[in-house]
Amino acid sequence: MDWAGLASEIAQLRGGSGNITTIPAFIRADFATAIRDVLYSMTVIMAVACVVALLGLARGVQEDTGTAVPELHSQLPGEDPDTDLDPAWR
């Protein structure tokens, strides 16, 4: 088997013919194996994220953003919470 000739032939393959049989079987198998590995890895990552979310996040503990905003303004002396900070809109 002439490896250089085979590599040259594979390098010259052009897409767009719509015929999948023009791609050598070992390339198709390698691509399918790579995609399978990626999908399995993504499945494991999503499962770990789900477990972390279920165990690490407590219900009802998150703060409401509406109540958090006035607390920020109360920390600034002399600042009115209803003041428009952008002078371009006046």
Short mmCIF file of the C-alpha atoms (twelve columns), coordinates in Angstrom:
data_MODEL
# 
_entry.id   MODEL 
# 
loop_
_atom_site.group_PDB 
_atom_site.id 
_atom_site.type_symbol 
_atom_site.label_atom_id 
_atom_site.label_alt_id 
_atom_site.label_comp_id 
_atom_site.label_asym_id 
_atom_site.label_seq_id 
_atom_site.Cartn_x 
_atom_site.Cartn_y 
_atom_site.Cartn_z 
_atom_site.pdbx_PDB_model_num 
ATOM 1  C CA . MET A 1  0.000   0.000  0.000  1 
ATOM 2  C CA . ASP A 2  1.386   3.370  -1.016 1 
ATOM 3  C CA . TRP A 3  0.739   5.680  1.970  1 
ATOM 4  C CA . ALA A 4  1.827   8.823  0.136  1 
ATOM 5  C CA . GLY A 5  -0.543  8.082  -2.747 1 
ATOM 6  C CA . LEU A 6  -3.408  7.381  -0.343 1 
ATOM 7  C CA . ALA A 7  -2.738  10.595 1.591  1 
ATOM 8  C CA . SER A 8  -2.643  12.561 -1.642 1 
ATOM 9  C CA . GLU A 9  -5.925  11.020 -2.774 1 
ATOM 10 C CA . ILE A 10 -7.624  11.832 0.538  1 
ATOM 11 C CA . ALA A 11 -6.300  15.392 0.460  1 
ATOM 12 C CA . GLN A 12 -7.817  15.885 -2.978 1 
ATOM 13 C CA . LEU A 13 -11.341 14.802 -1.938 1 
ATOM 14 C CA . ARG A 14 -13.812 17.553 -2.630 1 
ATOM 15 C CA . GLY A 15 -17.148 17.880 -0.897 1 
ATOM 16 C CA . GLY A 16 -20.424 18.792 -2.477 1 
ATOM 17 C CA . SER A 17 -21.022 15.655 -4.509 1 
ATOM 18 C CA . GLY A 18 -23.571 14.484 -1.947 1 
ATOM 19 C CA . ASN A 19 -22.180 10.968 -2.156 1 
ATOM 20 C CA . ILE A 20 -20.897 9.857  1.239  1 
ATOM 21 C CA . THR A 21 -19.305 6.740  -0.235 1 
ATOM 22 C CA . THR A 22 -16.548 8.880  -1.735 1 
ATOM 23 C CA . ILE A 23 -15.175 9.373  1.785  1 
ATOM 24 C CA . PRO A 24 -13.027 6.402  2.830  1 
ATOM 25 C CA . ALA A 25 -14.609 4.165  5.450  1 
ATOM 26 C CA . PHE A 26 -11.784 4.611  7.972  1 
ATOM 27 C CA . ILE A 27 -12.262 8.397  7.907  1 
ATOM 28 C CA . ARG A 28 -16.014 8.028  8.450  1 
ATOM 29 C CA . ALA A 29 -15.404 5.581  11.314 1 
ATOM 30 C CA . ASP A 30 -12.829 7.877  12.910 1 
ATOM 31 C CA . PHE A 31 -15.188 10.859 12.663 1 
ATOM 32 C CA . ALA A 32 -18.064 8.850  14.155 1 
ATOM 33 C CA . THR A 33 -15.862 7.693  17.038 1 
ATOM 34 C CA . ALA A 34 -14.720 11.242 17.734 1 
ATOM 35 C CA . ILE A 35 -18.311 12.538 17.742 1 
ATOM 36 C CA . ARG A 36 -19.360 9.698  20.069 1 
ATOM 37 C CA . ASP A 37 -16.570 10.576 22.503 1 
ATOM 38 C CA . VAL A 38 -17.541 14.250 22.468 1 
ATOM 39 C CA . LEU A 39 -21.206 13.463 23.105 1 
ATOM 40 C CA . TYR A 40 -20.380 11.096 25.969 1 
ATOM 41 C CA . SER A 41 -18.104 13.737 27.491 1 
ATOM 42 C CA . MET A 42 -20.838 16.354 27.231 1 
ATOM 43 C CA . THR A 43 -23.281 13.934 28.880 1 
ATOM 44 C CA . VAL A 44 -20.930 13.408 31.824 1 
ATOM 45 C CA . ILE A 45 -20.347 17.152 32.196 1 
ATOM 46 C CA . MET A 46 -24.097 17.881 32.164 1 
ATOM 47 C CA . ALA A 47 -24.745 15.114 34.712 1 
ATOM 48 C CA . VAL A 48 -22.084 16.542 37.038 1 
ATOM 49 C CA . ALA A 49 -23.568 20.035 36.619 1 
ATOM 50 C CA . CYS A 50 -27.013 18.658 37.468 1 
ATOM 51 C CA . VAL A 51 -25.746 16.977 40.638 1 
ATOM 52 C CA . VAL A 52 -23.903 20.136 41.695 1 
ATOM 53 C CA . ALA A 53 -27.025 22.219 41.066 1 
ATOM 54 C CA . LEU A 54 -29.278 19.842 42.996 1 
ATOM 55 C CA . LEU A 55 -26.928 19.552 45.959 1 
ATOM 56 C CA . GLY A 56 -25.399 23.016 45.967 1 
ATOM 57 C CA . LEU A 57 -28.367 25.304 45.376 1 
ATOM 58 C CA . ALA A 58 -30.970 25.754 48.075 1 
ATOM 59 C CA . ARG A 59 -34.542 26.696 47.285 1 
ATOM 60 C CA . GLY A 60 -35.731 30.123 48.356 1 
ATOM 61 C CA . VAL A 61 -32.335 31.420 49.431 1 
ATOM 62 C CA . GLN A 62 -31.624 33.562 46.359 1 
ATOM 63 C CA . GLU A 63 -32.129 37.293 46.819 1 
ATOM 64 C CA . ASP A 64 -34.766 39.263 44.981 1 
ATOM 65 C CA . THR A 65 -33.122 41.948 42.822 1 
ATOM 66 C CA . GLY A 66 -35.889 44.439 43.591 1 
ATOM 67 C CA . THR A 67 -34.987 44.533 47.274 1 
ATOM 68 C CA . ALA A 68 -31.248 44.550 46.641 1 
ATOM 69 C CA . VAL A 69 -31.219 47.862 44.682 1 
ATOM 70 C CA . PRO A 70 -32.429 50.186 47.516 1 
ATOM 71 C CA . GLU A 71 -29.819 48.684 49.828 1 
ATOM 72 C CA . LEU A 72 -27.074 49.815 47.441 1 
ATOM 73 C CA . HIS A 73 -28.398 53.383 47.380 1 
ATOM 74 C CA . SER A 74 -28.626 53.528 51.155 1 
ATOM 75 C CA . GLN A 75 -24.881 52.855 51.339 1 
ATOM 76 C CA . LEU A 76 -24.104 56.021 49.347 1 
ATOM 77 C CA . PRO A 77 -24.369 59.159 51.504 1 
ATOM 78 C CA . GLY A 78 -26.450 61.985 50.024 1 
ATOM 79 C CA . GLU A 79 -27.693 59.876 47.107 1 
ATOM 80 C CA . ASP A 80 -31.378 59.888 46.293 1 
ATOM 81 C CA . PRO A 81 -32.444 56.468 44.960 1 
ATOM 82 C CA . ASP A 82 -34.913 58.101 42.562 1 
ATOM 83 C CA . THR A 83 -32.319 60.448 41.010 1 
ATOM 84 C CA . ASP A 84 -31.614 59.905 37.339 1 
ATOM 85 C CA . LEU A 85 -27.869 59.369 37.059 1 
ATOM 86 C CA . ASP A 86 -27.642 59.979 33.312 1 
ATOM 87 C CA . PRO A 87 -27.792 63.761 32.557 1 
ATOM 88 C CA . ALA A 88 -28.351 63.112 28.855 1 
ATOM 89 C CA . TRP A 89 -31.911 61.971 29.527 1 
ATOM 90 C CA . ARG A 90 -32.902 65.170 31.330 1 
# 
